[in-house]
Amino acid sequence: MATLFDLSSLRGKITSAYITLVISTAVLGIIAMSDLLFLERQVTEGEVVSDLKDAVLEMRREEKNLFLYTDMGALLRADTHAADSLKILHEYHDVLDAVMHESDPLLLGTTLDIYRTRLTEWEVASANEQATLQDEIRILGHQIYLSVEALSDQERRMLEAAVRESLWILLTSLFMIGLSIYLIGRHLKRVVVTPIQQLESSMMPIARGHFDRLDPPSADREFVTFTNAFNRMLKELETHQKRMLQAEKLASLGILASGVAHELNNPLSNISSSCQLLIEELTEADPEQLNKWLQQIDSETQRGRNIVRTLLDFGSKRVFQKNQIKLLDLIKETQIIIGKTLQQSSAKLSINVPETLCLNVDKQRIQQLFINLIQNALHAGGDGVHLRLSAVLCDKGVSMMPDGAQIAGDPKCITDYEGRFVEILVTDDGPGIPAELLTKVFDPFFTTSEPGHGSSHGVGLGLYIVQEIVREHDGCLAVTSQQGKGTQVIILLPAEDSSND
């Protein structure tokens, strides 16, 4: 029983609420039943009084016939009806006693006995005595009638009062039952429905991929247990997501390795050529020419070192850390990594970014963002696609989100941000995204590529990863597209350093 009514348990609160409702209903039912029994008793009293009044009226009618027509049969019938009245008085004495507050039923019975005695005396009396007895009988009969009439009026008033009281009790019972249902329903809403609605609202960001901790909407044991289990699951999902993102990045790194190898081939070829010339002309070439070849070897070696360092930086796994970087330099490094892929797709990349535009970002993650966006455009646009990458510094309050765009992240990150922000646009002239698919572009594992194109087309994590990177930098992301007219990705990131225009 202690477990059943444990108020820290949702089940205990619901059970106690329903038991309270049942007890309240039972109490009101008992009250209503008692009222119905009282009403039934009043109806019984009314029937008894009605029978008594009918017997007295018949007695008076036969009395009238006796004195008008000297009908001896009427005398016998009057006496019979008087006897019936007495019988009713004696049999239902308790019932009539509850009605007759001002007079005693026994007094009415005594009058009826005297009435019968006078009828008997009238039958054997002389003519002169009959005249005297006749007046006395009429007076007695009239007294009996008045007593019964008063009794009938009293019973009718009591019945009307009982009906009114029953109606009032019925309405009160209905009101109390309705009030009990309302209060218990309100209580159940507060302890069940409201926490569930709060839980549903808390899960909306999680449904969009934001693995925030879920706080219990109530102190009830069931909600606490559920949210603890759910938070453990979220933690595991977040761990798996990080592993998945790293795996996707390494997969991209594998795809880009061939492009980087091609980029390294050029400086290595130049180094090899310079070395051959040095070997052949070492004794005959003048020092100035030898120095020129050595400088070329050193320059090409540095170029190769930069390419390898860029690749290693992209593939390394490190803690999220923001640094002030020039956006154009980062994009050019990214272009080195993905240059071979652009050549293989016969794609053209146009860059329009101010040289002095800086961002306070995690370099590796922003580089991953640009690689994913470019790869997505190449996968969707096919060979010969033209990509345009631009960036501009914007003032607070300038809306850059076009109508109909599919937005990821919270636009309040821009509207509530006190400083300026950078708008980055990545546009392609590919086939675009159908309107019915645009709402799914940020879903993990969603891709517009047809099956069977090979692993190089990815598994649909490109924009999902971009969304996560933008969210890490407190920005927001939008995609707008028209089928046959290409796609545009809009990225808004806070510009903490506004001195670089």
C-alpha positions as CSV (number, residue, x, y, z in Angstrom):
1,M,0.0,0.0,0.0
2,A,2.9,2.3,0.7
3,T,4.2,1.7,-2.9
4,L,0.8,2.3,-4.3
5,F,0.4,5.7,-2.8
6,D,4.1,6.8,-3.2
7,L,3.7,10.4,-4.2
8,S,7.2,10.5,-5.7
9,S,5.8,8.0,-8.3
10,L,3.7,9.0,-11.2
11,R,1.7,5.8,-10.8
12,G,1.0,6.5,-7.1
13,K,-0.3,10.0,-8.0
14,I,-2.6,8.7,-10.7
15,T,-3.8,5.9,-8.5
16,S,-4.5,8.2,-5.5
17,A,-6.3,10.6,-7.8
18,Y,-8.6,7.9,-9.2
19,I,-9.2,6.5,-5.7
20,T,-10.1,10.0,-4.5
21,L,-12.5,10.3,-7.4
22,V,-14.1,6.9,-6.7
23,I,-14.5,7.7,-3.0
24,S,-16.0,11.1,-3.8
25,T,-18.4,9.5,-6.3
26,A,-19.3,6.8,-3.8
27,V,-20.1,9.4,-1.0
28,L,-22.2,11.5,-3.4
29,G,-23.9,8.3,-4.5
30,I,-24.8,7.4,-0.9
31,I,-26.2,10.9,-0.4
32,A,-28.2,10.6,-3.6
33,M,-29.5,7.1,-2.6
34,S,-30.5,8.4,0.8
35,D,-32.4,11.2,-0.8
36,L,-34.2,8.8,-3.2
37,L,-35.2,6.6,-0.2
38,F,-36.6,9.7,1.5
39,L,-38.5,10.7,-1.6
40,E,-39.8,7.1,-1.8
41,R,-41.1,7.4,1.8
42,Q,-42.8,10.7,0.9
43,V,-44.5,9.1,-2.0
44,T,-45.7,6.2,0.3
45,E,-47.1,8.8,2.7
46,G,-48.9,10.5,-0.1
47,E,-50.5,7.2,-1.2
48,V,-51.7,6.5,2.4
49,V,-53.1,10.0,2.9
50,S,-54.8,9.7,-0.5
51,D,-56.4,6.4,0.4
52,L,-57.6,7.9,3.7
53,K,-59.0,11.0,2.0
54,D,-60.9,8.8,-0.5
55,A,-62.4,6.7,2.3
56,V,-63.5,9.8,4.2
57,L,-65.1,11.3,1.1
58,E,-67.0,8.1,0.4
59,M,-68.1,8.1,4.0
60,R,-69.5,11.7,3.7
61,R,-71.2,10.9,0.4
62,E,-73.0,7.9,2.0
63,E,-73.8,10.1,5.0
64,K,-75.5,12.6,2.7
65,N,-77.5,9.8,1.0
66,L,-78.6,8.5,4.4
67,F,-79.9,11.8,5.6
68,L,-81.5,12.9,2.3
69,Y,-83.1,9.7,1.3
70,T,-83.2,7.8,4.7
71,D,-81.4,5.0,2.8
72,M,-80.4,2.4,5.5
73,G,-78.0,0.8,3.0
74,A,-76.2,4.1,2.9
75,L,-75.8,4.0,6.7
76,L,-74.2,0.6,6.4
77,R,-71.8,1.8,3.7
78,A,-70.9,5.0,5.6
79,D,-70.1,2.8,8.6
80,T,-67.9,0.6,6.4
81,H,-66.0,3.5,5.0
82,A,-65.5,4.9,8.5
83,A,-64.2,1.5,9.5
84,D,-61.8,1.5,6.5
85,S,-60.5,4.9,7.6
86,L,-59.8,3.6,11.0
87,K,-58.0,0.7,9.6
88,I,-55.8,2.9,7.6
89,L,-55.1,5.1,10.6
90,H,-54.1,2.1,12.7
91,E,-52.1,0.2,10.0
92,Y,-50.1,3.3,8.9
93,H,-49.9,5.1,12.2
94,D,-46.1,5.7,12.0
95,V,-46.4,7.0,8.4
96,L,-49.3,9.4,9.2
97,D,-47.7,10.5,12.5
98,A,-44.7,11.9,10.4
99,V,-47.2,14.0,8.4
100,M,-49.6,15.1,11.1
101,H,-47.4,17.5,13.1
102,E,-50.2,19.6,14.6
103,S,-52.7,16.8,15.4
104,D,-52.5,13.3,16.6
105,P,-53.7,10.5,14.3
106,L,-55.2,8.8,17.4
107,L,-57.4,11.9,18.0
108,L,-58.8,11.5,14.4
109,G,-59.3,7.8,15.2
110,T,-61.3,8.7,18.3
111,T,-63.5,11.0,16.3
112,L,-64.1,8.2,13.8
113,D,-65.1,5.9,16.6
114,I,-67.5,8.4,18.0
115,Y,-68.8,8.9,14.4
116,R,-69.6,5.2,14.0
117,T,-71.2,5.1,17.5
118,R,-73.5,7.9,16.6
119,L,-74.5,6.2,13.3
120,T,-75.4,3.1,15.3
121,E,-77.4,5.1,17.8
122,W,-79.2,7.0,15.0
123,E,-80.4,3.7,13.5
124,V,-82.3,2.7,16.7
125,A,-83.2,6.3,17.9
126,S,-86.7,7.9,17.8
127,A,-87.5,10.6,15.3
128,N,-86.8,13.4,17.8
129,E,-83.5,11.9,18.8
130,Q,-82.5,11.2,15.2
131,A,-82.7,14.9,14.4
132,T,-80.3,15.7,17.3
133,L,-78.0,12.8,16.3
134,Q,-78.1,13.8,12.7
135,D,-76.7,17.3,13.5
136,E,-74.0,15.7,15.7
137,I,-73.0,13.2,12.9
138,R,-72.8,15.9,10.3
139,I,-70.6,18.0,12.7
140,L,-68.4,14.9,13.4
141,G,-68.1,14.1,9.7
142,H,-67.2,17.7,8.8
143,Q,-64.5,17.6,11.5
144,I,-63.1,14.4,10.1
145,Y,-63.1,15.8,6.6
146,L,-61.3,19.0,7.7
147,S,-58.7,16.9,9.5
148,V,-58.1,14.7,6.5
149,E,-58.0,17.7,4.2
150,A,-55.5,19.4,6.4
151,L,-53.5,16.1,6.4
152,S,-53.6,16.0,2.6
153,D,-52.4,19.6,2.3
154,Q,-49.7,19.0,4.7
155,E,-48.6,15.8,2.9
156,R,-48.6,17.7,-0.5
157,R,-46.5,20.5,0.9
158,M,-44.0,18.0,2.3
159,L,-43.9,16.1,-1.0
160,E,-43.2,19.4,-2.9
161,A,-40.5,20.3,-0.3
162,A,-39.0,16.8,-0.7
163,V,-39.0,17.1,-4.5
164,R,-37.3,20.5,-4.3
165,E,-34.8,19.1,-1.8
166,S,-34.1,16.1,-4.0
167,L,-33.6,18.4,-7.0
168,W,-31.2,20.6,-5.1
169,I,-29.3,17.5,-3.8
170,L,-29.1,16.1,-7.4
171,L,-27.8,19.3,-8.8
172,T,-25.3,19.7,-5.9
173,S,-24.2,16.1,-6.5
174,L,-23.7,16.6,-10.2
175,F,-21.8,19.8,-9.4
176,M,-19.6,18.1,-6.9
177,I,-18.9,15.2,-9.2
178,G,-18.1,17.6,-12.0
179,L,-15.9,19.6,-9.7
180,S,-14.1,16.5,-8.6
181,I,-13.6,15.3,-12.2
182,Y,-12.2,18.8,-13.1
183,L,-9.9,19.0,-10.1
184,I,-8.6,15.5,-10.6
185,G,-8.3,16.1,-14.4
186,R,-6.3,19.3,-13.6
187,H,-4.2,17.4,-11.2
188,L,-3.5,14.6,-13.7
189,K,-2.7,17.2,-16.4
190,R,-0.2,18.9,-14.1
191,V,1.5,15.6,-13.1
192,V,1.2,13.7,-16.4
193,V,0.2,15.8,-19.5
194,T,2.2,18.9,-18.8
195,P,5.5,17.0,-18.0
196,I,4.9,14.9,-21.2
197,Q,4.4,18.1,-23.2
198,Q,7.6,19.6,-21.7
199,L,9.4,16.4,-22.5
200,E,8.2,16.6,-26.1
201,S,9.3,20.2,-26.4
202,S,12.7,19.3,-24.9
203,M,13.1,16.5,-27.5
204,M,12.5,18.8,-30.5
205,P,16.2,20.0,-30.6
206,I,17.3,16.4,-30.2
207,A,15.2,15.4,-33.1
208,R,17.1,18.1,-35.2
209,G,20.4,16.5,-34.1
210,H,21.3,18.7,-31.1
211,F,22.3,16.2,-28.5
212,D,21.7,18.4,-25.5
213,R,21.1,16.9,-22.0
214,L,17.4,16.3,-21.2
215,D,16.3,17.6,-17.8
216,P,13.5,15.7,-16.0
217,P,10.2,17.7,-16.5
218,S,9.0,16.3,-13.1
219,A,10.4,14.9,-9.9
220,D,8.3,11.7,-10.4
221,R,10.3,8.6,-10.3
222,E,9.2,7.4,-13.8
223,F,10.2,10.7,-15.5
224,V,13.6,10.8,-13.6
225,T,14.3,7.2,-14.6
226,F,13.3,7.8,-18.2
227,T,15.4,11.0,-18.6
228,N,18.4,9.4,-17.0
229,A,18.2,6.5,-19.4
230,F,17.6,8.9,-22.3
231,N,20.6,11.0,-21.3
232,R,22.8,7.9,-21.2
233,M,21.6,7.0,-24.7
234,L,22.3,10.6,-25.9
235,K,25.8,10.4,-24.5
236,E,26.4,7.2,-26.4
237,L,24.8,8.7,-29.6
238,E,27.0,11.7,-29.3
239,T,30.1,9.5,-28.9
240,H,29.1,7.5,-32.0
241,Q,28.4,10.7,-33.9
242,K,31.9,12.0,-33.2
243,R,33.3,8.7,-34.4
244,M,31.1,8.8,-37.4
245,L,32.2,12.4,-38.3
246,Q,35.9,11.4,-37.9
247,A,35.3,8.4,-40.0
248,E,33.6,10.4,-42.7
249,K,36.5,12.9,-42.6
250,L,39.0,10.2,-43.0
251,A,37.0,8.7,-45.9
252,S,37.1,12.1,-47.5
253,L,40.8,12.2,-46.8
254,G,41.2,9.0,-48.7
255,I,39.3,10.3,-51.7
256,L,41.4,13.5,-51.6
257,A,44.7,11.6,-51.3
258,S,44.9,11.1,-55.1
259,G,44.4,14.8,-55.7
260,V,47.1,15.7,-53.2
261,A,49.4,13.2,-54.9
262,H,48.9,14.9,-58.1
263,E,49.6,18.3,-56.5
264,L,52.9,16.8,-55.1
265,N,53.9,15.4,-58.4
266,N,54.5,18.9,-59.9
267,P,57.0,20.1,-57.2
268,L,58.7,16.7,-57.2
269,S,59.1,16.8,-61.0
270,N,60.6,20.3,-60.7
271,I,63.0,19.1,-58.0
272,S,64.0,16.1,-60.1
273,S,64.6,18.3,-63.1
274,S,66.7,20.7,-61.2
275,C,68.7,17.9,-59.6
276,Q,69.4,16.4,-63.1
277,L,70.6,19.7,-64.4
278,L,72.8,20.1,-61.3
279,I,74.3,16.7,-61.9
280,E,75.0,17.4,-65.6
281,E,76.2,21.0,-65.3
282,L,77.8,20.9,-61.9
283,T,81.3,21.5,-63.2
284,E,80.5,23.7,-66.2
285,A,77.6,25.9,-65.1
286,D,78.3,29.3,-63.6
287,P,77.6,29.9,-59.8
288,E,74.7,32.1,-60.6
289,Q,72.9,29.4,-62.6
290,L,73.7,26.8,-59.9
291,N,72.3,29.0,-57.2
292,K,69.2,29.5,-59.3
293,W,68.6,25.7,-59.6
294,L,69.2,25.3,-55.8
295,Q,66.7,28.0,-55.0
296,Q,64.2,26.3,-57.3
297,I,64.8,23.0,-55.4
298,D,64.3,24.7,-52.1
299,S,61.2,26.5,-53.3
300,E,59.6,23.4,-54.7
301,T,60.5,21.5,-51.5
302,Q,58.8,24.1,-49.4
303,R,55.8,23.9,-51.7
304,G,55.6,20.1,-51.2
305,R,56.0,20.5,-47.5
306,N,53.1,23.0,-47.4
307,I,50.9,20.5,-49.3
308,V,51.7,17.7,-47.0
309,R,51.2,19.9,-43.9
310,T,47.8,21.0,-45.2
311,L,46.8,17.3,-45.7
312,L,48.1,16.3,-42.2
313,D,46.3,19.2,-40.6
314,F,43.1,18.2,-42.2
315,G,43.4,14.5,-41.3
316,S,44.6,15.0,-37.7
317,K,42.2,14.6,-34.8
318,R,42.4,17.4,-32.2
319,V,40.4,19.3,-29.7
320,F,38.1,22.1,-31.0
321,Q,40.0,25.4,-30.8
322,K,39.2,28.8,-32.3
323,N,41.9,30.9,-33.8
324,Q,41.9,34.1,-35.8
325,I,42.6,33.2,-39.5
326,K,42.3,34.8,-42.9
327,L,39.4,33.3,-44.7
328,L,41.0,33.6,-48.1
329,D,44.1,31.8,-47.0
330,L,42.1,28.9,-45.6
331,I,40.0,28.6,-48.8
332,K,43.2,28.5,-50.9
333,E,44.6,25.7,-48.7
334,T,41.4,23.9,-49.2
335,Q,41.6,24.4,-52.9
336,I,45.0,22.7,-52.9
337,I,43.5,19.6,-51.2
338,I,40.5,19.3,-53.5
339,G,42.2,20.6,-56.6
340,K,42.6,17.2,-58.3
341,T,38.9,16.4,-57.6
342,L,37.9,19.6,-59.3
343,Q,40.0,18.7,-62.3
344,Q,38.6,15.2,-62.6
345,S,35.1,16.7,-62.6
346,S,36.0,19.4,-65.1
347,A,34.6,21.8,-62.5
348,K,35.4,25.5,-62.2
349,L,35.7,27.2,-58.8
350,S,35.5,31.0,-58.6
351,I,36.5,32.7,-55.4
352,N,35.5,36.2,-54.3
353,V,36.7,36.7,-50.8
354,P,38.3,39.9,-49.4
355,E,42.0,39.4,-48.5
356,T,41.6,41.0,-45.1
357,L,38.5,39.2,-44.0
358,C,39.2,37.3,-40.9
359,L,37.2,34.8,-38.8
360,N,37.7,33.4,-35.3
361,V,37.1,29.7,-36.1
362,D,38.5,26.3,-35.8
363,K,40.6,26.0,-38.9
364,Q,40.3,22.2,-39.4
365,R,36.5,22.2,-39.0
366,I,35.9,25.1,-41.3
367,Q,38.2,23.4,-43.9
368,Q,36.1,20.3,-43.5
369,L,33.0,22.5,-44.1
370,F,34.3,23.9,-47.4
371,I,35.4,20.4,-48.6
372,N,32.0,18.9,-47.9
373,L,30.2,21.8,-49.6
374,I,32.3,21.5,-52.7
375,Q,32.1,17.7,-52.8
376,N,28.3,17.9,-52.4
377,A,28.1,20.4,-55.3
378,L,30.3,18.1,-57.5
379,H,28.3,15.0,-56.6
380,A,25.0,16.7,-57.4
381,G,26.0,18.9,-60.3
382,G,28.1,16.4,-62.3
383,D,30.9,17.2,-64.7
384,G,31.4,20.8,-65.8
385,V,29.7,22.4,-62.8
386,H,30.6,26.0,-62.0
387,L,31.0,26.8,-58.3
388,R,31.1,30.3,-56.8
389,L,32.5,30.9,-53.3
390,S,32.1,34.4,-51.9
391,A,32.1,36.0,-48.5
392,V,31.2,39.5,-47.2
393,L,31.1,41.2,-43.8
394,C,27.6,42.3,-42.8
395,D,26.2,44.6,-40.2
396,K,23.8,43.4,-37.5
397,G,20.2,43.3,-38.5
398,V,20.8,42.7,-42.2
399,S,18.6,39.7,-43.2
400,M,20.4,37.3,-45.5
401,M,17.9,34.5,-45.4
402,P,15.8,34.3,-48.6
403,D,12.2,33.3,-48.6
404,G,11.7,29.6,-48.9
405,A,15.2,28.7,-47.7
406,Q,15.6,25.5,-45.6
407,I,17.3,26.7,-42.4
408,A,19.4,24.7,-39.9
409,G,20.4,26.1,-36.6
410,D,18.8,29.0,-34.7
411,P,18.5,32.3,-36.6
412,K,18.5,34.0,-33.2
413,C,22.3,33.4,-33.2
414,I,22.4,36.3,-35.7
415,T,19.5,38.5,-34.5
416,D,20.6,38.3,-30.9
417,Y,24.3,38.8,-31.7
418,E,25.5,42.3,-30.9
419,G,28.4,42.5,-33.4
420,R,28.7,42.0,-37.1
421,F,28.8,38.7,-38.9
422,V,30.2,37.1,-42.1
423,E,28.0,35.8,-44.8
424,I,29.5,33.0,-46.9
425,L,27.8,31.9,-50.1
426,V,28.6,28.7,-52.0
427,T,26.6,28.6,-55.2
428,D,26.5,26.1,-58.1
429,D,24.8,26.0,-61.5
430,G,23.9,22.3,-61.2
431,P,20.4,20.6,-61.5
432,G,19.2,21.9,-58.2
433,I,17.1,20.1,-55.5
434,P,13.4,19.3,-56.0
435,A,11.2,21.2,-53.5
436,E,9.9,18.0,-52.0
437,L,13.4,16.9,-51.1
438,L,14.7,20.3,-49.9
439,T,13.3,19.8,-46.3
440,K,15.5,16.6,-46.0
441,V,18.9,18.0,-47.0
442,F,20.1,18.2,-43.4
443,D,19.0,14.7,-42.5
444,P,21.9,12.3,-41.9
445,F,22.4,9.7,-44.7
446,F,20.1,11.6,-47.0
447,T,21.6,12.0,-50.6
448,T,20.2,13.1,-53.9
449,S,22.7,10.9,-55.7
450,E,21.3,7.8,-57.4
451,P,22.5,4.4,-56.0
452,G,25.3,2.7,-57.9
453,H,27.6,5.7,-58.4
454,G,30.3,4.3,-56.1
455,S,31.7,5.3,-52.8
456,S,33.0,8.6,-54.1
457,H,29.5,10.0,-54.0
458,G,29.4,9.7,-50.3
459,V,26.7,8.4,-48.0
460,G,24.6,11.6,-47.4
461,L,26.5,13.1,-44.5
462,G,27.9,16.2,-46.2
463,L,25.3,18.8,-45.2
464,Y,24.7,17.1,-41.9
465,I,28.4,17.5,-41.0
466,V,28.3,21.1,-42.3
467,Q,25.3,21.8,-40.0
468,E,27.2,20.4,-37.0
469,I,30.3,22.5,-37.8
470,V,28.2,25.7,-38.2
471,R,26.4,25.0,-34.9
472,E,29.7,24.5,-33.1
473,H,30.6,28.1,-34.3
474,D,27.3,29.6,-33.0
475,G,26.1,30.3,-36.6
476,C,23.3,29.3,-38.8
477,L,22.9,27.7,-42.2
478,A,20.4,27.9,-45.0
479,V,20.0,26.1,-48.3
480,T,17.9,27.5,-51.2
481,S,17.5,25.7,-54.5
482,Q,15.4,25.7,-57.7
483,Q,15.2,22.6,-59.9
484,G,17.2,23.3,-63.0
485,K,18.7,26.5,-61.7
486,G,21.3,25.3,-59.2
487,T,21.7,25.5,-55.4
488,Q,22.9,28.1,-53.0
489,V,24.2,27.4,-49.5
490,I,24.3,30.4,-47.1
491,I,26.4,30.4,-44.0
492,L,26.3,33.1,-41.3
493,L,29.0,33.2,-38.7
494,P,29.7,35.8,-36.0
495,A,32.6,38.1,-36.8
496,E,34.1,38.8,-33.5
497,D,36.9,40.9,-35.0
498,S,35.2,43.7,-36.8
499,S,38.3,45.7,-37.5
500,N,39.1,43.9,-40.6
501,D,36.9,45.2,-43.3
